[in-house]
Amino acid sequence: MSLSFDLLRTFLAVYRTGSATRAAESLGLSQPTVTAQIRALEQALERPLFDRLPRGMAPTPAADQLARRIAGPLDSLEELVLGDLSGPAEAFGRAVHLGGPAEFLCERVLPALAPMTVGGLELRVTLGLPDGLLSALVGGGLDLVVSSVRTRRGGLRVEALCDEEFVLVAAPSLAERAQGGTPERVRRAVERLPLVAYAENLPILRRYWGSVFGVRLTRAPALVVPDLRGVRAAVTAGAGVSVLPAYLCREDLAAGRLAALLTPEVPPLNTLFLVSRAGVTHPAAVAVRDRLTALGQSLTA
């Protein structure tokens, strides 16, 4: 049986997004066109591929089987057809929708992409946490996401982008009480100082305490700021101690506005991932993805 590339590509988009509307947006087609193509494919295969729900479309076992057979070859074909698309402005087309953590995107990613915007790239940025951003990616609302967690969701391409190194810091006036000595001495000294955190559950601080000090952190934070740049500003002003990515506080450490309380032999690391939908959906998204992948570890250097 001969099936067109367009029908299979549309099927895969609906399968991955769970919606004819979101698939249409990702493919640049109208919703009626996507619906008609799915119907035509079902007629050709003589079996239903989706159950129509009030909100979205649920794949049938036949759809699961078809997706397993065609996803890899179809994604490879799209990559081959699109080829090298990092060239002149006219190759970019529509805007790329990029999501990720506010601090990393603003401090590192946007400056890295500045030459591309001069060359004609249009970029729309969404700042947020991994779960919401990855859901938007799957749904077609975003083209690329920088994620601090490695997702296991199907239909996504996940690449390690770079590693963040974390540093325990305080203002010099507070650092004198805790700086130097063994990890245990530093930990005991820090227990008397306020904690400044990114979130109420202290995700970065808890990871540092477990990795470096070998204990569970149970204290409540004195100050919570849902932006690491705000954490940096508060700590620099003497509000307490915190753990920050090295790239975010390197200049303040060099200028003496912040002090590192400890230099562990193996500093805690966190890998950032670049996530896109499996298969290339747009030339501009490919260009941005390739640019960030090429920069890799230099983004946090």
FIDREN-339669 format. One record per residue (C-alpha): residue number from 1; x, z, y. Coordinates in nm, 2 decimals. Layout:
! FIDREN-339669
{NUM {X Z Y}}
...
! end
This chain:
! FIDREN-339669
{1 {0.00 0.00 0.00}}
{2 {0.14 -0.10 0.34}}
{3 {0.09 0.16 0.62}}
{4 {0.20 0.11 0.97}}
{5 {0.47 0.32 1.14}}
{6 {0.22 0.41 1.42}}
{7 {-0.04 0.55 1.18}}
{8 {0.22 0.77 1.00}}
{9 {0.38 0.88 1.33}}
{10 {0.04 0.98 1.46}}
{11 {-0.05 1.17 1.14}}
{12 {0.27 1.36 1.16}}
{13 {0.21 1.46 1.52}}
{14 {-0.14 1.59 1.44}}
{15 {-0.01 1.77 1.13}}
{16 {0.26 1.95 1.33}}
{17 {0.05 2.03 1.64}}
{18 {-0.28 2.10 1.45}}
{19 {-0.47 1.92 1.72}}
{20 {-0.56 1.56 1.80}}
{21 {-0.55 1.64 2.17}}
{22 {-0.20 1.80 2.16}}
{23 {-0.08 1.52 1.94}}
{24 {-0.21 1.26 2.19}}
{25 {-0.03 1.44 2.47}}
{26 {0.30 1.44 2.28}}
{27 {0.27 1.08 2.19}}
{28 {0.15 0.95 2.52}}
{29 {-0.18 0.82 2.37}}
{30 {-0.54 0.89 2.44}}
{31 {-0.73 1.14 2.22}}
{32 {-0.98 0.88 2.09}}
{33 {-0.69 0.66 1.99}}
{34 {-0.53 0.94 1.79}}
{35 {-0.87 1.02 1.63}}
{36 {-0.92 0.66 1.53}}
{37 {-0.57 0.63 1.38}}
{38 {-0.62 0.94 1.17}}
{39 {-0.96 0.80 1.05}}
{40 {-0.80 0.47 0.97}}
{41 {-0.52 0.64 0.77}}
{42 {-0.77 0.84 0.58}}
{43 {-0.97 0.53 0.49}}
{44 {-0.66 0.35 0.38}}
{45 {-0.56 0.65 0.15}}
{46 {-0.92 0.71 0.05}}
{47 {-0.89 1.08 0.09}}
{48 {-0.94 1.33 0.38}}
{49 {-0.62 1.45 0.55}}
{50 {-0.77 1.71 0.78}}
{51 {-1.06 1.95 0.80}}
{52 {-1.22 1.92 1.15}}
{53 {-1.25 2.27 1.30}}
{54 {-1.40 2.39 1.63}}
{55 {-1.05 2.43 1.76}}
{56 {-0.80 2.19 1.60}}
{57 {-0.75 2.02 1.27}}
{58 {-0.64 2.20 0.95}}
{59 {-0.44 1.99 0.70}}
{60 {-0.57 1.94 0.35}}
{61 {-0.35 1.95 0.04}}
{62 {-0.32 1.57 0.06}}
{63 {-0.19 1.60 0.41}}
{64 {0.07 1.86 0.30}}
{65 {0.19 1.63 0.03}}
{66 {0.21 1.33 0.27}}
{67 {0.39 1.53 0.53}}
{68 {0.66 1.64 0.28}}
{69 {0.71 1.28 0.18}}
{70 {0.74 1.11 0.52}}
{71 {0.86 1.38 0.76}}
{72 {1.24 1.34 0.69}}
{73 {1.25 0.96 0.68}}
{74 {1.02 0.92 0.98}}
{75 {1.23 1.17 1.19}}
{76 {1.55 0.98 1.09}}
{77 {1.39 0.65 1.19}}
{78 {1.29 0.78 1.53}}
{79 {1.64 0.90 1.59}}
{80 {1.79 0.57 1.49}}
{81 {1.55 0.36 1.70}}
{82 {1.60 0.57 2.01}}
{83 {1.98 0.57 1.98}}
{84 {2.19 0.68 2.27}}
{85 {1.95 0.75 2.55}}
{86 {2.17 0.95 2.79}}
{87 {2.22 0.66 3.03}}
{88 {2.07 0.56 3.37}}
{89 {1.78 0.72 3.54}}
{90 {1.53 0.45 3.43}}
{91 {1.58 0.56 3.07}}
{92 {1.44 0.91 3.15}}
{93 {1.08 0.83 3.21}}
{94 {0.84 1.13 3.23}}
{95 {0.95 1.49 3.30}}
{96 {1.11 1.71 3.04}}
{97 {0.94 2.04 2.99}}
{98 {1.20 2.31 2.91}}
{99 {1.14 2.67 2.82}}
{100 {1.36 2.97 2.78}}
{101 {1.47 3.31 2.90}}
{102 {1.47 3.34 3.28}}
{103 {1.83 3.47 3.32}}
{104 {2.00 3.22 3.09}}
{105 {1.81 2.92 3.22}}
{106 {1.85 3.01 3.59}}
{107 {2.22 3.12 3.56}}
{108 {2.35 2.87 3.32}}
{109 {2.12 2.59 3.20}}
{110 {1.98 2.46 3.53}}
{111 {2.33 2.43 3.70}}
{112 {2.45 2.25 3.38}}
{113 {2.16 2.00 3.41}}
{114 {2.20 1.94 3.79}}
{115 {2.40 1.62 3.75}}
{116 {2.11 1.48 3.54}}
{117 {1.85 1.55 3.80}}
{118 {2.07 1.37 4.05}}
{119 {2.07 1.08 3.80}}
{120 {1.69 1.07 3.79}}
{121 {1.58 1.33 3.54}}
{122 {1.26 1.52 3.61}}
{123 {1.25 1.87 3.48}}
{124 {0.98 2.13 3.46}}
{125 {1.08 2.48 3.36}}
{126 {0.88 2.76 3.19}}
{127 {1.03 3.10 3.17}}
{128 {0.92 3.35 2.91}}
{129 {0.97 3.51 2.57}}
{130 {1.03 3.33 2.24}}
{131 {0.69 3.37 2.07}}
{132 {0.49 3.22 2.36}}
{133 {0.74 2.94 2.43}}
{134 {0.77 2.84 2.07}}
{135 {0.39 2.82 2.04}}
{136 {0.39 2.60 2.34}}
{137 {0.66 2.38 2.18}}
{138 {0.46 2.34 1.86}}
{139 {0.15 2.26 2.06}}
{140 {0.32 1.99 2.26}}
{141 {0.33 2.17 2.59}}
{142 {0.71 2.20 2.59}}
{143 {0.98 1.95 2.48}}
{144 {1.27 2.20 2.43}}
{145 {1.30 2.57 2.41}}
{146 {1.61 2.79 2.43}}
{147 {1.53 3.08 2.20}}
{148 {1.70 3.41 2.14}}
{149 {1.55 3.42 1.79}}
{150 {1.58 3.17 1.50}}
{151 {1.23 3.05 1.43}}
{152 {1.11 2.96 1.08}}
{153 {0.81 2.76 1.20}}
{154 {0.76 2.43 1.03}}
{155 {0.81 2.10 1.21}}
{156 {1.08 2.23 1.44}}
{157 {1.45 2.13 1.47}}
{158 {1.67 2.44 1.53}}
{159 {2.03 2.42 1.64}}
{160 {2.27 2.70 1.72}}
{161 {2.35 2.66 2.09}}
{162 {2.59 2.94 2.19}}
{163 {2.66 3.31 2.14}}
{164 {2.61 3.58 2.40}}
{165 {2.85 3.87 2.40}}
{166 {2.72 4.21 2.52}}
{167 {2.89 4.47 2.74}}
{168 {2.80 4.83 2.81}}
{169 {2.82 4.87 3.19}}
{170 {2.76 5.10 3.48}}
{171 {2.84 5.13 3.85}}
{172 {3.20 5.26 3.91}}
{173 {3.06 5.59 4.05}}
{174 {2.88 5.65 3.71}}
{175 {3.15 5.49 3.49}}
{176 {3.39 5.77 3.57}}
{177 {3.18 6.01 3.36}}
{178 {3.17 5.79 3.05}}
{179 {3.45 5.53 3.07}}
{180 {3.74 5.53 2.81}}
{181 {3.79 5.72 2.50}}
{182 {3.64 5.66 2.15}}
{183 {3.30 5.51 2.10}}
{184 {3.17 5.86 2.00}}
{185 {3.30 6.02 2.33}}
{186 {3.15 5.73 2.53}}
{187 {2.81 5.77 2.35}}
{188 {2.80 6.14 2.42}}
{189 {2.88 6.08 2.79}}
{190 {2.62 5.81 2.82}}
{191 {2.35 6.04 2.68}}
{192 {2.36 6.23 3.01}}
{193 {2.30 5.91 3.22}}
{194 {1.98 5.72 3.28}}
{195 {1.91 5.40 3.09}}
{196 {1.81 5.08 3.26}}
{197 {1.64 4.84 3.02}}
{198 {1.49 4.49 2.99}}
{199 {1.18 4.61 2.80}}
{200 {1.02 4.94 2.71}}
{201 {1.14 4.92 2.35}}
{202 {1.50 4.88 2.45}}
{203 {1.58 4.57 2.24}}
{204 {1.93 4.50 2.37}}
{205 {2.03 4.86 2.41}}
{206 {1.91 4.95 2.06}}
{207 {2.10 4.67 1.91}}
{208 {2.42 4.78 2.09}}
{209 {2.37 5.15 1.98}}
{210 {2.33 5.05 1.62}}
{211 {2.62 4.80 1.61}}
{212 {2.88 4.99 1.82}}
{213 {2.78 5.35 1.79}}
{214 {2.62 5.34 1.44}}
{215 {2.32 5.55 1.55}}
{216 {1.96 5.49 1.64}}
{217 {1.87 5.50 2.00}}
{218 {1.56 5.71 2.06}}
{219 {1.57 5.78 2.43}}
{220 {1.32 5.64 2.68}}
{221 {1.45 5.43 2.96}}
{222 {1.45 5.56 3.32}}
{223 {1.39 5.21 3.46}}
{224 {1.25 4.89 3.30}}
{225 {1.29 4.55 3.46}}
{226 {1.17 4.24 3.27}}
{227 {1.46 4.03 3.40}}
{228 {1.82 4.09 3.32}}
{229 {1.92 3.99 3.67}}
{230 {1.71 4.28 3.79}}
{231 {1.87 4.51 3.54}}
{232 {2.21 4.40 3.67}}
{233 {2.11 4.47 4.03}}
{234 {1.98 4.82 3.95}}
{235 {2.29 4.91 3.75}}
{236 {2.51 4.78 4.02}}
{237 {2.33 5.00 4.27}}
{238 {2.40 5.31 4.05}}
{239 {2.05 5.35 3.88}}
{240 {2.21 5.41 3.54}}
{241 {2.38 5.23 3.25}}
{242 {2.27 4.93 3.05}}
{243 {2.39 4.65 2.82}}
{244 {2.42 4.30 2.97}}
{245 {2.54 3.96 2.85}}
{246 {2.90 3.91 2.95}}
{247 {2.82 3.58 3.13}}
{248 {2.57 3.76 3.35}}
{249 {2.80 4.04 3.47}}
{250 {3.15 3.88 3.45}}
{251 {3.18 3.83 3.82}}
{252 {3.06 4.18 3.90}}
{253 {3.31 4.33 3.66}}
{254 {3.60 4.12 3.81}}
{255 {3.50 4.23 4.16}}
{256 {3.47 4.60 4.07}}
{257 {3.10 4.62 4.14}}
{258 {3.04 4.71 3.77}}
{259 {3.27 4.87 3.51}}
{260 {3.27 4.82 3.13}}
{261 {3.24 5.16 2.96}}
{262 {3.38 5.05 2.63}}
{263 {3.57 4.76 2.47}}
{264 {3.48 4.76 2.10}}
{265 {3.70 4.57 1.86}}
{266 {3.40 4.35 1.76}}
{267 {3.16 4.32 2.05}}
{268 {2.79 4.27 1.96}}
{269 {2.68 3.90 1.97}}
{270 {2.35 3.73 1.99}}
{271 {2.31 3.36 1.90}}
{272 {2.09 3.14 2.13}}
{273 {1.91 2.85 1.96}}
{274 {1.80 2.51 2.10}}
{275 {1.46 2.42 1.95}}
{276 {1.27 2.10 1.96}}
{277 {1.00 1.93 1.76}}
{278 {1.14 1.76 1.45}}
{279 {1.18 1.40 1.53}}
{280 {1.25 1.27 1.88}}
{281 {0.95 1.25 2.10}}
{282 {1.09 1.12 2.43}}
{283 {1.42 0.97 2.56}}
{284 {1.46 1.23 2.84}}
{285 {1.42 1.52 2.60}}
{286 {1.69 1.36 2.38}}
{287 {1.92 1.33 2.68}}
{288 {1.87 1.70 2.78}}
{289 {1.91 1.82 2.42}}
{290 {2.24 1.62 2.38}}
{291 {2.37 1.75 2.71}}
{292 {2.31 2.12 2.63}}
{293 {2.44 2.07 2.27}}
{294 {2.76 1.91 2.40}}
{295 {2.82 2.21 2.64}}
{296 {2.75 2.46 2.37}}
{297 {2.96 2.78 2.39}}
{298 {3.08 2.69 2.74}}
{299 {2.73 2.79 2.87}}
{300 {2.82 3.15 2.82}}
{301 {3.19 3.13 2.89}}
! end
